[in-house]
Amino acid sequence: MKLRKADWWFVLFAVAVVVGVSLLPTPKDRNPVIPKNVEHQAVTVEKNCTTCHQPGAAKPLPDRHPRRQDCFRCHAR
């Protein structure tokens, strides 16, 4: 089987699409990292994040933030 010129263009386009998609930022890349200060380094369990990040606490989460308990999944240490 011999590939035609149109087939090579299709392969080139498909590779370009795959490379382009792989270079897109993931949602995790856009999230802020956990600060490297003493308070945050002491947190080893995600449930402890809500001590400071709940309504009425020192630094409450914004209204648009999802109400989840898996902080380390989105925020890199």
C-alpha positions as CSV (number, residue, x, y, z in Angstrom):
1,M,0.0,0.0,0.0
2,K,1.4,3.3,-1.0
3,L,0.5,6.5,0.9
4,R,-0.6,9.4,-1.2
5,K,0.4,13.1,-0.5
6,A,-3.1,13.7,1.1
7,D,-2.4,10.8,3.5
8,W,0.9,12.4,4.6
9,W,-0.9,15.7,5.2
10,F,-3.5,14.0,7.3
11,V,-0.8,12.3,9.4
12,L,1.1,15.6,9.8
13,F,-2.1,17.3,10.9
14,A,-3.0,14.6,13.3
15,V,0.4,14.7,14.9
16,A,0.2,18.5,15.2
17,V,-3.2,18.3,16.9
18,V,-1.9,15.7,19.4
19,V,1.2,17.8,20.2
20,G,-0.9,21.0,20.5
21,V,-3.4,19.4,22.9
22,S,-0.5,18.0,25.0
23,L,0.9,21.5,25.4
24,L,-2.3,23.0,26.8
25,P,-2.3,23.8,30.5
26,T,-4.2,21.6,32.8
27,P,-6.6,23.0,35.4
28,K,-4.1,22.0,38.1
29,D,-1.5,24.2,36.4
30,R,-3.7,27.3,36.9
31,N,-4.4,26.7,40.6
32,P,-2.2,28.4,43.2
33,V,0.4,26.3,44.9
34,I,0.3,25.7,48.7
35,P,2.6,28.3,50.3
36,K,5.9,27.2,51.7
37,N,5.4,28.9,55.1
38,V,5.4,27.2,58.5
39,E,1.6,27.1,58.9
40,H,1.0,25.4,55.5
41,Q,4.0,23.0,55.8
42,A,2.5,21.7,59.1
43,V,-0.7,20.6,57.3
44,T,-0.5,16.9,56.4
45,V,-4.2,16.1,56.3
46,E,-6.5,17.9,53.9
47,K,-9.2,18.2,56.6
48,N,-6.9,20.6,58.5
49,C,-7.2,23.1,55.6
50,T,-10.7,24.1,56.7
51,T,-9.3,25.4,60.0
52,C,-8.3,28.6,58.2
53,H,-10.2,28.3,55.0
54,Q,-13.9,28.2,56.1
55,P,-16.4,31.0,56.2
56,G,-15.6,33.4,59.1
57,A,-12.1,32.1,59.5
58,A,-8.7,33.8,58.8
59,K,-8.7,33.3,55.0
60,P,-12.1,32.0,53.8
61,L,-12.4,30.4,50.4
62,P,-13.9,32.5,47.6
63,D,-17.6,31.9,46.8
64,R,-16.7,30.4,43.4
65,H,-14.4,27.7,45.0
66,P,-15.8,24.2,45.0
67,R,-16.7,22.8,48.4
68,R,-14.4,19.8,48.5
69,Q,-12.1,18.1,50.9
70,D,-9.4,17.0,48.5
71,C,-7.2,20.2,48.5
72,F,-3.9,18.4,47.6
73,R,-5.5,17.1,44.4
74,C,-5.7,20.5,42.9
75,H,-3.1,22.5,44.8
76,A,0.5,21.4,44.4
77,R,2.7,21.3,47.4
